[in-house]
Structure formats: structure tokens, C-alpha cells
């Protein structure tokens, strides 16, 4: 794969360096097209008015050269716009479209979230806040995929800017192993020796430095030596609190070079993360946490959905409530008491593997591959992983999306997503998608192809009346008691919620394909309607899809599956069902023909004919839109 890394991104930030290195370590050819405009700017919030004006002119002067450089780049598969790229992605949008290249923007953070909600530099109603929101709203729509640093952050960003969930993805920040090598295991804190506590950062509200100082005040008589490194927005707060109550055991150092942080971490017994109570503090994992994990140091930080994506409580990790100095101090006391048990242990080994540049690059590469694998006509394609959209699936997909597009979004569950191809399209329509998949192979493939969507192998207890829409395509015929299955699905829908269901049509069309797939039955139109009504659904639409293309293809599929059955002799219905949604041997071999220009022209014609004949009982499958009847038992 060849990726252009484009923009005015700051290579002084570990985030950008790690993404660049991670791609290269995964054998991605990276075309660097960059203009350095951030030299000498450590804290962007501390620029004076004159410095901001001078910086803006530097930004604007960078773009002509960047755009000319981009147009001169050799052919590439995708373009990655690094952090901070809110303006970059809007400038690049048209030129990337002209080259027909998808754009991935590493937003990393929201300017509105940072400036308005977290740092409270302006009020939410301030004109600047509204301008920032409009700017990021446009920027997020100029990208085909938007990256954040955690799943929690990605979901919040999608909700704030009303993006389909599949338009955002998460990649951890990670740590640079040379800058933060794994140190020796923790040592026992002997006798009355002090515990050396380290915090470093830019002193922004998210860090919760006031919480740290209040904990240090409460521990004045206890054996804790505190080192605070940093300067920034809350610098005056630190000065005032230290003037009010001097803390002899706390040393404040305004700043140290990045290259020296590893030495300070190595000399500490425990590192502190963040303790702020803002929404952003719950959604992010800061650099300092990744760096402490990489170094193998005990860590105390606030509990949050974000940190739980990387670490759990225990074995050198202490998670405390936000803005809770007593909770922080109690965690340090526990650390001191448990230092003997932690002594000699290599901490965070599993998490450390996940935050190496190569692992970060591997996650980014999955996102790029999933973006490149979407065909506008056929949907998700992954021939390299052995899955392509069969013609019958692609015909059904077109009709499912036509029905789903009328439902207006909401929380959606797909039962039996197979490779997850339809989930990607449904998420693009604005649904918050989840999936239930019992096949191990299908579960693995869906997880790889559709990162970020919640997939579970068994029903979840909180699903009662939880979903607005339930989709089950080619699932019901695999279940012995189909009415019981429908009644269970109805229970997962909210009153008035919708069911989109597809099943194979006409018992007379039974063939080796049905045996190969593990079907119990095919359905007749009237029987299907009666079954749905008896299970508590009102049928809104019932159409027969696939005619005539699917009818022409079925004999070829049946012939292929007769041969496959001889090779699979002895397999039972569960094994057949597990493979039916992901096994695409014949389709992969024929994919070059299907994806060719003649194949595409033929398929477009088939889509039009299918639409014309959908109300005639001629096709190979039924597609139903039904509504849960309010008050049904």
C-alpha cells in the first residue's frame, strides 16, 4: 500500500511521529508531503496576538507549495492528514477528490471540546465557539474517515458532529520505545523511605493539577516526595496554592526537554496520569499514561471509559474517581503497602505490546484497508481475505438499504452479519450499529473488516426493548424454531421498532445450495406473512428480490455446492451454517469478471429489473419490512 502523509502537521508531537513510523514498520510506502509551521510553538494557547497573526501568515503561505507537491506525488491509495489538520483537510478535499483518493483525517482531538468545554477559554455561546464548531463540522465531512485516540472519544465526536459511526475510528496514541524504554521492575519501598511521585504535563484543566496539589497538602506528614514538571494554563493556580500552603516535599520544575523525561520516569516510584472531571478527561488517554506504561511504571490515574480500553485495575494500575484528592492519596497509600508484592514484576506487558509503533500502525492499516475495500456498487469487498459480495447478496443489499434509508436512523442490531458487509452500509446511513454473530469465523472476519462496531457472540441481558431496528438477512431459515426466534427478536425491539428480514423463497427451488448452507426450509409468501403476524409483527412490505439475475445464477451455485458437499461429507447443520455467511470460494474466483466494466453494466441493469419485478413472486428470496405491534405479547 502507498499512503501520502500530507499537511502542516507538527512532527514535534509524538502522535504524528508514531503514526508515520507505524505505517512504515508495517511495510506501507509513505509519501511525505509536509511543511513545518510549528517550529518554536510548544503551547499553542500561550501565543500572543502578534504571534498568532504571524503564525496564521505562515500557515497560509504553506498551502500553495503543499498543494503543488500533492499534485506531483505519484499514484497512491489514500492520503492521511495529520494532527492538527482542521484546515488542512478542507484545503486538500477538492484535490484529493480530483485524484479519486480517500482522505483519512487524524483529528485526534476536537478544538471545540478543548477550547470551550475542557479549558473554558470561551463560553459555548461565544462567536468563536460557534465558528470552531462550524469549522470542525465541515472538516469532518471533508474526510472519508476521521481518527480519534480512543473509542470513547470517537463515539463522542461522531455524536457531536452527527457523523455515521463508521466514519470515525480510533487508534491509540502509543509511545516511542527508544524515548521510553522499559525500565527495571519496581523495587520494594523499604521502611520509612519515601515514595517518589511524578507528574508532568502542560498544566491544563484536564490534568487535574489542583487535585494533585490538594492530595499533596493532605499528605504533608506522610512519606511521599512529589515532583511536578510543567507550565501552562493553570500555572498561576499552582503558584497560588504553593504560596498559600508551602509543601516542602513537593518540587516544581517548570519544564524539562522531552529527551529527559525517561530519566525522570526511571527515578520515580509511581507516575500520575490525569484527574480532571471534564467530559474530555473521560474520553482520552494522555501521552504521559502511554509513556508510563511503556516504561513499566506503577500508574495512578482517573477511572474512565477511555482508560478501560487499555488498562484494568490491579497489578500496578490504580484507577481513582475524577477530582478526588483523597482517592488519589488512598491509591498512593495502597501502592506503598503493595510495593513488596509488585517488586520484581514486569508491569503492563500486554498493554505495552499494544502501544508499540508497529501495533499502532497495524491498527491504522486495518482502517485504511477497510476504507479502500468499499465498492460504490457492491459495497464491502475483501478478496484478499477470501470475501467478496456474491451477486445475490449485492442484489439484496440494494433493496435492504432502500428500505432502511426510510427509517431515519437509531440503534440497530444485525443478527448474523456474516462478514459484516451490510453493517458498514447501515452505519453510513446513520444507524448506531451492533451485531450478534455466533460463528467464530464470521465473528473474526467482521471484527477485522468493520473495526469499531460492537459485535457479541451471544445475546446481552440489556437488549430488552433496546433497538429501533433489527436486521436479519438469510438467518431465519437456519433456525429450527423460527417462530421462537422471531418472538425473541421482537422482544429486543422497542414498541413500534422495525424488523428487516430476508429469507430464501419457494420450496420448489430447494437445491444443494440449501443443504450446503445448512437451511431447514425455504419460505412461501403467504406462510411467511402469517408467521410474522403470529409472532407479533405487522408486515409493512413484502417483496420478492433477485429476478432475473439471481434465478440465472442459482443453477451454477447449486452445481458448485454439490461438489463442495462431497468434500464436506459428515459436517452437520451447525458447521454448515457457520460457514455459509463467509465462504466465498466460487465468488472470489469470479470476482474479476463481476468487477469488470461489462460485469458492472450487467449488474446495474439487473438492479433496475429487480426493482421493476420486486412485487411479482418471481425472484429467489423474500425481503420484509415489518413493525413490532405495540401491545403484542
C-alpha positions as CSV (number, residue, x, y, z in Angstrom):
1,X,0.0,0.0,0.0
2,X,1.1,3.6,-0.7
3,X,-0.1,6.4,1.5
4,X,0.5,10.1,1.3
5,X,1.1,11.8,4.7
6,X,0.1,15.3,3.9
7,X,-0.2,18.7,5.6
8,X,1.1,21.1,8.1
9,X,1.1,18.6,11.0
10,X,3.5,19.0,13.9
11,X,6.3,16.4,13.8
12,X,7.2,17.7,17.2
13,X,4.2,15.8,18.6
14,X,4.6,12.0,19.3
15,X,1.2,11.3,17.8
16,X,2.3,12.2,14.3
17,X,5.7,10.6,14.6
18,X,4.2,7.3,15.8
19,X,1.6,7.2,13.0
20,X,4.3,7.8,10.4
21,X,6.6,5.2,11.9
22,X,3.9,2.7,12.5
23,X,2.9,2.7,8.8
24,X,6.5,2.3,7.7
25,X,7.1,-0.6,10.1
26,X,4.1,-2.3,8.5
27,X,5.7,-2.1,5.1
28,X,3.5,0.8,3.9
29,X,5.2,3.1,1.4
30,X,4.7,6.6,2.9
31,X,4.9,9.7,0.6
32,X,5.7,12.6,3.0
33,X,4.3,15.9,1.8
34,X,4.8,18.3,4.7
35,X,5.5,21.9,5.6
36,X,6.8,22.6,9.1
37,X,5.0,25.6,10.6
38,X,5.0,24.6,14.3
39,X,8.7,25.1,15.0
40,X,9.2,27.0,18.3
41,X,5.5,26.6,19.3
42,X,5.2,24.4,22.3
43,X,1.9,25.6,23.8
44,X,-0.4,27.0,21.2
45,X,-2.7,28.5,23.8
46,X,0.1,30.9,25.1
47,X,0.7,32.7,21.7
48,X,0.3,36.4,21.9
49,X,-2.0,38.3,19.4
50,X,1.0,39.3,17.3
51,X,2.5,35.7,17.3
52,X,-0.9,34.4,16.2
53,X,-1.1,36.8,13.3
54,X,2.5,35.8,12.3
55,X,1.6,32.1,12.7
56,X,-1.5,32.5,10.5
57,X,0.5,34.0,7.7
58,X,3.0,31.1,8.0
59,X,0.0,28.7,7.6
60,X,-1.4,30.4,4.5
61,X,1.9,30.7,2.8
62,X,2.5,26.9,3.3
63,X,-0.5,25.8,1.2
64,X,0.5,26.7,-2.4
65,X,3.6,24.6,-2.0
66,X,1.8,21.8,-0.3
67,X,-0.9,21.6,-3.0
68,X,1.6,21.7,-5.8
69,X,3.6,19.0,-4.0
70,X,0.5,16.9,-3.6
71,X,-0.4,17.1,-7.3
72,X,3.1,16.0,-8.2
73,X,3.0,12.9,-5.9
74,X,2.9,9.5,-7.7
75,X,-0.3,7.5,-7.5
76,X,-1.3,6.5,-4.0
77,X,-4.1,4.6,-2.3
78,X,-5.0,7.0,0.4
79,X,-3.9,10.3,2.0
80,X,-3.5,10.8,5.7
81,X,-3.9,14.3,7.1
82,X,-2.1,14.6,10.4
83,X,-2.9,16.5,13.7
84,X,-3.6,19.5,13.8
85,X,-5.3,19.3,10.4
86,X,-8.7,21.0,10.7
87,X,-7.8,23.5,8.0
88,X,-5.5,21.1,6.1
89,X,-8.3,18.6,5.4
90,X,-10.6,21.3,4.0
91,X,-7.8,22.6,1.7
92,X,-7.0,19.2,0.4
93,X,-10.5,17.9,-0.1
94,X,-11.1,19.0,-3.7
95,X,-7.6,18.0,-4.9
96,X,-8.0,14.5,-3.3
97,X,-11.4,14.1,-5.0
98,X,-9.8,15.1,-8.4
99,X,-7.3,12.3,-7.8
100,X,-10.1,9.9,-6.6
101,X,-8.1,9.2,-3.4
102,X,-9.9,8.7,0.0
103,X,-8.9,11.1,2.8
104,X,-8.2,10.0,6.4
105,X,-8.0,12.9,8.9
106,X,-6.4,12.3,12.2
107,X,-8.5,14.8,14.2
108,X,-7.0,13.4,17.4
109,X,-9.0,15.9,19.4
110,X,-11.8,18.4,18.9
111,X,-11.0,22.1,19.1
112,X,-14.5,22.8,20.4
113,X,-14.0,20.2,23.1
114,X,-10.6,21.5,24.1
115,X,-11.1,25.3,23.8
116,X,-14.8,25.5,25.0
117,X,-15.6,22.6,27.2
118,X,-12.2,21.5,28.7
119,X,-10.1,24.6,29.0
120,X,-13.1,27.0,29.2
121,X,-11.3,29.7,27.3
122,X,-14.6,30.9,25.7
123,X,-18.2,30.2,26.6
124,X,-20.3,27.8,24.4
125,X,-22.3,30.8,23.0
126,X,-19.3,32.9,22.1
127,X,-18.9,33.6,18.4
128,X,-15.5,31.8,18.4
129,X,-17.1,28.7,19.8
130,X,-19.8,28.7,17.1
131,X,-17.1,29.3,14.4
132,X,-15.0,26.4,15.7
133,X,-18.0,24.1,15.7
134,X,-18.8,25.0,12.1
135,X,-15.2,24.6,11.1
136,X,-14.9,21.1,12.6
137,X,-18.3,20.2,11.2
138,X,-17.1,21.0,7.7
139,X,-13.7,19.4,8.3
140,X,-15.2,16.1,9.4
141,X,-17.2,16.0,6.2
142,X,-14.2,16.6,4.0
143,X,-12.7,13.3,5.2
144,X,-13.7,9.8,4.4
145,X,-12.6,8.6,7.8
146,X,-11.9,10.6,11.0
147,X,-9.4,9.3,13.6
148,X,-9.5,9.8,17.3
149,X,-7.4,8.4,20.1
150,X,-9.9,6.1,21.8
151,X,-13.3,4.5,21.0
152,X,-14.9,6.7,23.7
153,X,-13.6,9.8,22.0
154,X,-14.6,8.6,18.5
155,X,-18.1,7.9,19.6
156,X,-18.4,11.3,21.3
157,X,-17.0,13.1,18.2
158,X,-19.4,11.2,15.9
159,X,-22.4,12.2,18.2
160,X,-21.3,15.8,18.4
161,X,-21.0,16.3,14.7
162,X,-23.7,13.9,13.7
163,X,-21.4,11.6,11.7
164,X,-22.3,8.0,10.9
165,X,-20.4,5.8,13.4
166,X,-18.5,4.1,10.6
167,X,-17.0,7.5,9.6
168,X,-14.9,7.6,12.7
169,X,-12.3,5.2,14.1
170,X,-9.9,5.0,17.0
171,X,-6.1,4.5,17.1
172,X,-4.2,4.7,20.4
173,X,-1.5,7.4,20.7
174,X,1.2,4.9,21.8
175,X,4.7,5.6,22.9
176,X,8.1,5.8,21.3
177,X,10.1,2.8,22.7
178,X,13.5,4.5,22.3
179,X,12.4,7.6,24.2
180,X,10.6,5.5,26.9
181,X,12.3,2.1,27.1
182,X,11.0,-0.5,29.6
183,X,12.9,0.0,32.9
184,X,13.7,-2.4,35.6
185,X,10.8,-3.9,37.6
186,X,9.6,-1.8,40.6
187,X,11.6,-2.1,43.8
188,X,10.2,-2.6,47.3
189,X,9.8,0.7,49.2
190,X,11.7,-0.1,52.4
191,X,10.9,1.1,55.9
192,X,10.3,4.8,56.1
193,X,11.8,5.6,52.7
194,X,9.6,8.0,50.7
195,X,7.5,7.0,47.7
196,X,8.7,9.2,44.8
197,X,5.6,10.5,42.9
198,X,6.0,12.1,39.4
199,X,3.6,14.2,37.4
200,X,4.5,16.1,34.2
201,X,2.3,18.0,31.7
202,X,1.2,21.4,30.4
203,X,-1.0,22.2,33.5
204,X,-4.3,22.3,31.6
205,X,-7.6,21.7,33.4
206,X,-7.9,18.1,32.0
207,X,-4.8,17.2,34.0
208,X,-6.4,18.0,37.4
209,X,-3.3,19.5,38.8
210,X,-5.4,21.1,41.6
211,X,-6.4,17.6,42.7
212,X,-2.7,16.6,42.8
213,X,-1.8,19.6,45.0
214,X,-4.7,19.0,47.3
215,X,-3.6,15.4,47.7
216,X,0.0,16.6,48.4
217,X,-1.4,19.0,51.1
218,X,-3.3,16.2,52.8
219,X,-0.1,14.1,52.8
220,X,2.3,16.7,54.2
221,X,3.2,14.4,57.1
222,X,3.4,11.2,55.1
223,X,6.4,9.8,53.3
224,X,5.7,10.9,49.7
225,X,8.1,13.1,47.7
226,X,6.3,14.8,44.9
227,X,7.8,16.1,41.6
228,X,5.7,18.3,39.4
229,X,7.1,19.2,36.0
230,X,5.2,21.6,33.7
231,X,3.9,25.0,32.9
232,X,0.7,26.2,31.1
233,X,-2.8,27.5,31.6
234,X,-3.0,26.7,35.3
235,X,0.5,27.9,36.2
236,X,-0.9,30.8,38.3
237,X,-3.1,28.3,40.2
238,X,-0.1,26.2,41.1
239,X,1.8,29.3,42.3
240,X,-1.1,30.5,44.4
241,X,-1.7,27.1,46.0
242,X,2.0,26.7,46.8
243,X,2.2,30.2,48.3
244,X,-0.9,29.6,50.5
245,X,0.4,26.2,51.8
246,X,4.1,25.6,51.2
247,X,4.8,22.0,50.5
248,X,8.5,21.2,51.4
249,X,8.2,17.7,49.9
250,X,7.0,18.9,46.5
251,X,9.4,20.1,43.9
252,X,8.1,22.1,40.9
253,X,10.2,22.3,37.8
254,X,8.8,24.5,35.0
255,X,9.9,22.2,32.2
256,X,12.4,19.6,31.0
257,X,13.3,18.6,27.5
258,X,11.3,15.6,26.0
259,X,14.5,13.6,25.8
260,X,15.0,13.8,29.6
261,X,11.5,12.6,30.6
262,X,12.6,9.0,30.6
263,X,15.2,9.7,33.3
264,X,12.6,11.3,35.5
265,X,10.2,8.4,35.0
266,X,13.0,6.0,35.8
267,X,13.8,7.8,39.1
268,X,10.1,7.8,40.2
269,X,8.3,5.0,42.1
270,X,4.9,5.9,40.6
271,X,3.7,8.1,37.7
272,X,0.5,10.1,37.8
273,X,-1.9,10.4,34.9
274,X,-4.9,12.8,34.8
275,X,-7.6,13.6,37.3
276,X,-9.8,16.2,35.7
277,X,-13.6,15.9,35.8
278,X,-14.4,17.1,32.3
279,X,-16.0,15.0,29.6
280,X,-12.9,15.2,27.6
281,X,-10.8,13.8,30.5
282,X,-13.1,10.7,30.5
283,X,-12.6,10.2,26.7
284,X,-8.8,10.5,26.3
285,X,-5.6,8.7,27.4
286,X,-2.8,11.3,27.6
287,X,0.8,10.8,26.4
288,X,2.0,10.5,29.9
289,X,0.0,7.4,30.6
290,X,1.2,5.6,27.5
291,X,4.8,6.6,28.4
292,X,4.5,5.3,32.0
293,X,3.0,2.1,30.6
294,X,5.9,1.8,28.1
295,X,8.4,2.3,30.9
296,X,6.7,-0.3,33.1
297,X,6.0,2.1,36.0
298,X,3.1,1.8,38.5
299,X,0.4,4.3,37.5
300,X,-2.3,6.2,39.3
301,X,-4.9,8.0,37.0
302,X,-8.6,8.7,36.9
303,X,-11.0,5.9,36.1
304,X,-12.8,6.4,32.8
305,X,-14.2,4.5,29.8
306,X,-11.2,5.5,27.8
307,X,-8.5,4.1,30.2
308,X,-10.5,0.9,30.5
309,X,-9.9,0.4,26.8
310,X,-6.2,-0.1,27.6
311,X,-5.9,-1.0,31.2
312,X,-7.8,-2.5,34.1
313,X,-7.4,-2.1,37.8
314,X,-4.7,-4.0,39.5
315,X,-1.1,-5.1,39.1
316,X,0.4,-1.6,39.3
317,X,-2.6,0.3,38.0
318,X,-4.7,2.3,40.4
319,X,-7.8,3.9,39.0
320,X,-9.5,6.7,41.1
321,X,-12.6,8.9,40.7
322,X,-12.1,12.2,39.0
323,X,-11.3,15.3,41.1
324,X,-10.8,13.2,44.2
325,X,-7.6,14.1,46.1
326,X,-8.5,11.7,48.9
327,X,-9.0,8.9,46.3
328,X,-5.6,9.8,44.8
329,X,-3.9,9.8,48.2
330,X,-5.5,6.5,49.1
331,X,-4.2,4.9,45.9
332,X,-0.7,6.1,46.7
333,X,-1.0,4.5,50.2
334,X,-2.2,1.3,48.6
335,X,0.8,1.4,46.3
336,X,3.2,1.8,49.2
337,X,1.5,-1.1,51.1
338,X,1.7,-3.3,48.0
339,X,5.2,-2.4,46.9
340,X,6.5,-5.7,48.1
341,X,4.0,-7.7,46.0
342,X,4.9,-5.5,42.9
343,X,8.6,-5.8,43.4
344,X,10.4,-7.6,40.6
345,X,7.3,-7.8,38.4
346,X,7.3,-6.6,34.8
347,X,4.3,-4.4,34.7
348,X,1.9,-3.7,31.8
349,X,3.5,-6.3,29.5
350,X,0.3,-6.9,27.4
351,X,-0.6,-3.2,27.2
352,X,3.0,-2.4,26.2
353,X,2.7,-4.6,23.2
354,X,-0.5,-2.8,22.1
355,X,1.1,0.7,22.2
356,X,4.3,0.0,20.2
357,X,4.5,2.0,16.9
358,X,4.2,-1.2,14.9
359,X,1.0,-2.2,16.7
360,X,-0.4,1.3,16.3
361,X,0.5,1.2,12.6
362,X,-1.2,-2.2,12.2
363,X,-4.5,-0.7,13.6
364,X,-4.2,2.3,11.3
365,X,-3.5,-0.1,8.4
366,X,-6.7,-2.0,9.1
367,X,-8.7,1.2,9.0
368,X,-7.1,2.2,5.6
369,X,-7.8,-1.3,4.2
370,X,-11.4,-1.2,5.3
371,X,-11.8,2.2,3.6
372,X,-10.2,1.0,0.4
373,X,-12.3,-2.1,0.3
374,X,-15.7,-0.4,-0.2
375,X,-17.0,-0.6,-3.7
376,X,-19.7,2.0,-4.5
377,X,-21.8,-0.5,-6.5
378,X,-21.2,-3.7,-4.5
379,X,-20.3,-2.5,-1.0
380,X,-17.6,-4.0,1.1
381,X,-15.0,-6.2,-0.8
382,X,-12.1,-8.1,0.6
383,X,-10.9,-10.6,-1.9
384,X,-7.5,-10.8,-0.1
385,X,-9.4,-12.1,2.9
386,X,-11.5,-14.5,0.9
387,X,-14.7,-12.5,0.9
388,X,-16.4,-10.7,-1.9
389,X,-20.1,-9.7,-2.3
390,X,-21.9,-12.5,-4.2
391,X,-24.3,-11.2,-6.9
392,X,-27.4,-12.4,-4.8
393,X,-26.1,-10.6,-1.8
394,X,-25.4,-7.4,-3.8
395,X,-29.0,-7.5,-5.2
396,X,-30.4,-8.0,-1.7
397,X,-28.1,-5.2,-0.3
398,X,-29.6,-2.7,-2.7
399,X,-33.2,-3.4,-1.6
400,X,-32.3,-3.6,2.2
401,X,-30.6,-0.2,2.0
402,X,-33.6,1.3,0.2
403,X,-35.9,0.1,3.0
404,X,-33.5,1.0,5.8
405,X,-33.0,4.5,4.4
406,X,-36.6,5.3,5.1
407,X,-36.4,4.5,8.8
408,X,-34.4,7.6,10.0
409,X,-31.5,6.0,11.9
410,X,-31.5,4.9,15.5
411,X,-30.0,1.9,17.4
412,X,-29.7,-1.1,15.1
413,X,-28.9,-4.8,15.7
414,X,-27.9,-7.1,12.9
415,X,-28.3,-10.8,13.7
416,X,-25.9,-13.0,11.8
417,X,-23.9,-10.3,9.9
418,X,-21.5,-12.8,8.2
419,X,-18.5,-10.8,7.1
420,X,-20.2,-7.6,8.3
421,X,-20.5,-6.0,4.9
422,X,-24.1,-4.8,5.4
423,X,-23.2,-3.3,8.8
424,X,-20.8,-0.9,7.1
425,X,-23.5,0.4,4.7
426,X,-26.1,0.6,7.5
427,X,-23.7,2.7,9.7
428,X,-23.2,5.0,6.7
429,X,-27.0,5.6,6.7
430,X,-26.7,6.9,10.3
431,X,-27.6,3.9,12.4
432,X,-25.7,3.1,15.6
433,X,-24.9,-0.5,14.7
434,X,-24.3,-3.5,16.8
435,X,-24.1,-7.2,15.8
436,X,-24.8,-10.7,17.1
437,X,-22.6,-13.3,15.4
438,X,-22.3,-16.9,16.8
439,X,-19.9,-18.2,14.1
440,X,-16.3,-17.9,15.2
441,X,-15.0,-17.4,11.7
442,X,-17.7,-14.8,10.8
443,X,-17.0,-13.0,14.2
444,X,-13.3,-12.8,13.4
445,X,-13.9,-11.6,9.9
446,X,-16.4,-9.0,10.9
447,X,-14.1,-7.7,13.6
448,X,-11.3,-7.2,11.1
449,X,-13.4,-5.7,8.3
450,X,-15.6,-3.5,10.4
451,X,-13.4,-2.1,13.3
452,X,-15.2,-0.1,15.9
453,X,-18.6,-1.8,15.7
454,X,-19.7,-3.7,18.8
455,X,-20.0,-7.4,18.0
456,X,-21.0,-10.1,20.5
457,X,-21.2,-13.9,20.3
458,X,-24.3,-14.2,22.4
459,X,-27.4,-12.1,23.3
460,X,-26.8,-9.4,26.0
461,X,-29.0,-9.0,29.1
462,X,-29.8,-5.3,28.4
463,X,-31.2,-5.9,25.0
464,X,-34.8,-6.0,26.2
465,X,-36.7,-3.3,24.1
466,X,-33.4,-1.8,23.3
467,X,-33.3,-1.4,19.5
468,X,-35.1,0.7,16.9
469,X,-34.3,-1.6,14.1
470,X,-33.3,-5.3,13.9
471,X,-31.9,-6.7,10.6
472,X,-31.7,-10.5,9.9
473,X,-30.7,-11.4,6.4
474,X,-30.6,-15.1,5.5
475,X,-30.7,-16.2,9.2
476,X,-34.2,-17.4,10.0
477,X,-34.0,-20.4,7.6
478,X,-31.1,-21.7,9.7
479,X,-33.1,-21.9,12.9
480,X,-35.2,-24.9,13.7
481,X,-37.9,-23.0,15.7
482,X,-38.3,-19.9,13.5
483,X,-41.3,-18.5,15.4
484,X,-39.5,-18.7,18.7
485,X,-36.6,-16.8,17.1
486,X,-38.9,-14.1,15.8
487,X,-40.5,-13.7,19.2
488,X,-37.1,-13.3,20.8
489,X,-36.1,-10.7,18.3
490,X,-39.4,-8.9,18.8
491,X,-38.5,-8.7,22.5
492,X,-35.3,-6.8,21.6
493,X,-37.2,-4.2,19.6
494,X,-38.8,-1.1,21.1
495,X,-42.5,-0.8,20.7
496,X,-43.0,0.3,17.1
497,X,-39.5,-0.8,16.2
498,X,-38.8,-2.2,12.7
499,X,-37.6,-5.6,11.5
500,X,-35.9,-6.0,8.2
501,X,-35.8,-9.7,7.3
502,X,-34.7,-11.7,4.3
503,X,-35.2,-15.4,3.6
504,X,-34.9,-17.8,0.6
505,X,-38.1,-18.1,-1.4
506,X,-40.1,-21.0,-2.8
507,X,-39.8,-24.6,-1.6
508,X,-39.7,-25.8,-5.2
509,X,-36.3,-24.1,-5.5
510,X,-34.7,-26.3,-2.9
511,X,-31.2,-27.4,-4.1
512,X,-27.7,-28.4,-3.0
513,X,-27.1,-24.8,-2.1
514,X,-29.7,-25.1,0.7
515,X,-28.1,-28.3,2.0
516,X,-24.6,-26.7,1.8
517,X,-25.8,-23.6,3.7
518,X,-27.5,-25.5,6.5
519,X,-31.1,-24.4,5.8
520,X,-34.1,-26.0,7.5
521,X,-36.5,-24.6,4.9
522,X,-37.4,-22.1,2.2
523,X,-40.5,-19.9,2.5
524,X,-43.7,-19.2,0.6
525,X,-45.0,-15.7,0.6
526,X,-48.3,-16.3,2.4
527,X,-46.7,-18.6,5.0
528,X,-44.1,-16.0,5.8
529,X,-46.6,-13.3,6.3
530,X,-48.7,-15.5,8.7
531,X,-45.6,-16.5,10.6
532,X,-44.6,-12.8,11.2
533,X,-48.1,-11.8,12.2
534,X,-48.3,-14.7,14.7
535,X,-45.0,-13.6,16.2
536,X,-46.3,-10.0,16.9
537,X,-45.3,-8.1,13.7
538,X,-47.3,-6.1,11.3
539,X,-45.9,-6.6,7.7
540,X,-45.5,-3.3,6.0
541,X,-43.8,-4.5,2.8
542,X,-43.0,-8.0,1.5
543,X,-41.2,-8.1,-1.9
544,X,-39.5,-10.9,-3.9
545,X,-36.0,-9.9,-4.9
546,X,-33.4,-11.2,-7.3
547,X,-35.3,-11.7,-10.5
548,X,-33.9,-12.3,-13.1
549,X,-30.1,-12.4,-12.4
550,X,-30.3,-14.5,-9.2
551,X,-32.5,-17.0,-11.0
552,X,-29.9,-17.4,-13.7
553,X,-27.1,-17.8,-11.2
554,X,-28.7,-20.3,-8.9
555,X,-28.1,-23.4,-11.1
556,X,-24.4,-22.5,-11.2
557,X,-24.2,-22.1,-7.4
558,X,-26.1,-25.4,-6.9
559,X,-23.6,-27.2,-9.2
560,X,-20.7,-25.7,-7.3
561,X,-22.2,-26.6,-3.9
562,X,-22.9,-30.2,-4.9
563,X,-19.2,-30.6,-5.4
564,X,-18.5,-28.8,-2.1
565,X,-20.8,-31.1,-0.2
566,X,-18.8,-34.2,-1.4
567,X,-15.7,-32.6,0.1
568,X,-17.5,-31.6,3.3
569,X,-19.1,-35.0,3.9
570,X,-20.0,-35.6,7.6
571,X,-20.4,-31.9,8.5
572,X,-23.6,-31.1,10.4
573,X,-26.0,-28.2,10.2
574,X,-24.2,-26.0,12.8
575,X,-20.9,-26.3,10.8
576,X,-22.7,-25.6,7.5
577,X,-24.5,-22.5,9.0
578,X,-21.2,-21.2,10.4
579,X,-19.5,-21.2,7.0
580,X,-22.4,-20.1,4.9
581,X,-22.0,-16.4,5.6
582,X,-18.3,-16.2,4.9
583,X,-17.3,-18.9,2.5
584,X,-17.0,-17.3,-1.0
585,X,-14.7,-19.6,-2.9
586,X,-16.6,-19.6,-6.2
587,X,-17.5,-15.9,-5.9
588,X,-13.8,-14.9,-5.3
589,X,-12.8,-16.8,-8.4
590,X,-15.5,-15.0,-10.4
591,X,-14.9,-11.6,-8.8
592,X,-12.6,-10.1,-11.5
593,X,-15.4,-10.8,-14.0
594,X,-18.1,-9.3,-11.7
595,X,-16.0,-6.2,-11.0
596,X,-15.1,-5.6,-14.7
597,X,-16.8,-2.9,-16.7
598,X,-19.1,-5.4,-18.5
599,X,-19.9,-7.0,-15.2
600,X,-20.8,-3.7,-13.7
601,X,-23.0,-2.7,-16.6
602,X,-24.8,-6.0,-16.4
603,X,-25.3,-5.7,-12.7
604,X,-26.7,-2.1,-13.0
605,X,-29.2,-3.5,-15.5
606,X,-30.1,-6.3,-13.1
607,X,-30.7,-3.8,-10.3
608,X,-33.2,-2.0,-12.4
609,X,-35.0,-5.2,-13.5
610,X,-35.1,-6.4,-9.9
611,X,-36.9,-3.1,-8.9
612,X,-39.4,-3.5,-11.7
613,X,-40.3,-7.1,-10.7
614,X,-40.0,-6.9,-6.9
615,X,-43.8,-7.2,-6.4
616,X,-44.0,-10.3,-8.6
617,X,-43.4,-13.6,-7.0
618,X,-40.5,-14.5,-9.4
619,X,-37.3,-14.0,-7.5
620,X,-35.2,-16.2,-5.3
621,X,-35.7,-14.5,-2.0
622,X,-38.2,-12.6,0.1
623,X,-37.4,-9.3,1.8
624,X,-39.7,-8.0,4.5
625,X,-40.1,-4.7,6.4
626,X,-42.3,-5.3,9.5
627,X,-43.1,-3.3,12.6
628,X,-43.4,-4.6,16.1
629,X,-47.0,-4.4,17.1
630,X,-47.4,-2.3,20.3
631,X,-49.1,-4.3,23.0
632,X,-48.2,-7.7,21.3
633,X,-47.5,-10.4,23.9
